Every structure is written in C-alpha cells, then in structure tokens.
Amino acid sequence: MRTETGHPPDVIRVHDLTFSYPKAARPAIRGMDFTVGRGEIFGLLGPSGAGKSTTQKLLIGLLRDHGGQATVWGKDPLEWGPDYYQRVGVSFELPNHYHKLTGLENLRFFASLYDGPTADPMELLDSVDLADAAQIRVGAYSKGMQMRLTFARALINEPELLFLDEPTSGLDPVNARKVKDIIVDLKLRGRTVFLTTHDMATADELCDRVAFVVDGRIAALDAPAELKIARSQRRVRVQYRSGGMRETADFELDGLADDPKFHAVLRDCHIETIHSREASLDDVFVEVTGRRLS
C-alpha cells in the first residue's frame, strides 16, 4: 500500500495528543504531533518525566483515555485487540522475566504465545551474546544480561514495529554495539523502530529523526544531522605543530578556499586535526530546551 505521493503510509500518526494521569497536577503530554514512517528509526529524547514513556505506553496500548489522535496502522492501538501484539515487539527499560526459568525457557515460553512464525530462540540468544547462558536460570543473570534478554524477547515474534525504551541502558560498550547493530539491521529489513531514550549518543547514531520532549511537549523535531547543522558554527578548527609547539586556529567556513592564513597553515605546518565546529546533539538540546539531560 502506498499513498498518492508514492511513499509508504505512516505506521504511526500522532496529532494533538494529550494525556493526564489521575490526580496529577499537570498533563503528562500536551499536544504532541508527529508521524513515523515504515522502516524509520524514530527517537523521543528527553529527561525523566518529560512524557516519553507515557507516549510510548499510549502507542503500545497500556494506557487509555487520551485526548487527540494516536494511531498505529490507521487505528487506535486499543481498537486492534489481541492481533496488535502479534505484530509489535516491546522492550521495556526494566527487565521483567520469569527468574526460575532459564533464558532459553523464557524465550520458548513467549514464542508459544504467538500464532505466527517466531524467531529461533537460540539464534536470538546468540545475537545478544547469551548463548553460553541459555541454560542458566534468569535469576542468576546480571542486570546487563537481563537487559539483553529483554531485547531478544522483543524480537521473538519478528515484529513489524518495535518499541524500545532505553535499549542500551546498563550495557557495556561491546554489547551495546551488538544491540545497535541489530536495530540497524531491522531498519534495513523494513521494520519500524520507535525508541525512547535520554542517551544522545545512541539517538544520534541510530535515529533517522528525533523529537526533543520537555514537559510533555515536542520542542524540536528533525533528523539529527539537520538539527546539528542548523545550530553549528560555520567555522573550521585546525590543530597543528609549528616550531615544535602545538597550535590551534579557527577559520570561517565561508570563503575558506580563498583564506591565505588557512593556506599558509596547510603549507607550512604539520597538521594534526581539522574539524568543523559542529554542534553535538546535546548542545542542540540545551539550546532548544534550556535543559540538560543529565
């Protein structure tokens, strides 16, 4: 199915979304608008309490009585019924497993809940470096191992849409890399990923687009590169050695090709690094929202 413009229809559409918890002093979500296309990795970034997880829970179908519109494949998640969970996968921030069962038994049990084809549990465990722990009870797993099992479990039904909440939290760099590589591979296979995080580096690396969320509102939404370029200094910083001393010089990016001082440094000095003065995603978040994530 394609739209009149020839593009695949949006998987998720959110318009003027609002939500308040009972007895809360203020709404958790205040008029959010965004879409997520098929095969896109979309990230909600913001501090704790910003409304990221609430938005995700509404889209998963764990909360009801919202205002505005929140649809997945054209219908409110609650209208889909049980069939919805045959098509989506969810990885929560906090592990929740049957601790008396082994890792393999956990995955086999959850696989039995689905009507359609499921992934091979041992292959999933191997993909997150848990094959050697397949026969160990989950109660003996470290937090990082349980996080990886949670991620693997979300993939057991080979979902079309994957909801991830802080997918690399608590993981060492090697295993975080494995999880990121799997997420990228899912995108390449046309799957859609909805990711909530406060980890700017992960969002910058993985997401096609990100939305900055503060106090239940979206403060900015675009591709990470576009957000950074729009707020970057148009300058180049060169680190070089001259007479045995390390020096640093900044040059305006506009007109750089005709800058005689820049050419003199390139010609007469030993260049060590050249970098554009690109803003980080964290810099952009601070500028847009006036907040820091940490």
Buried (B, 14 or more C-beta within 10 A) or exposed (E): EEEEEEEBEBBBBBEEBBBBEEEEEEBBBBBBBBBBBBBBBBBBBBBEEBBBBBBBBBBBBEBEEBBBEBBBBEEBBBEBEEEBBBBBBBBBBEBEBEEEBBBBBBBBBBBEEBEEEBBEBBEBBBBBBBBEBBEBBBEEBEEBBBBBBBBBBBBBBBBBBBBBBBBBBBBEEEBBEBBBEBBBEBBEEEBBBBBBBBBBEBBBBBBBBBBBBBBBBBBBBBEBEBBBBEBBEEBBBBBBEEEEEEEEBEBEBEEEEEBEEBEEBEEEBEEEEBEEEEBBBBBBBBEBBEBEBE
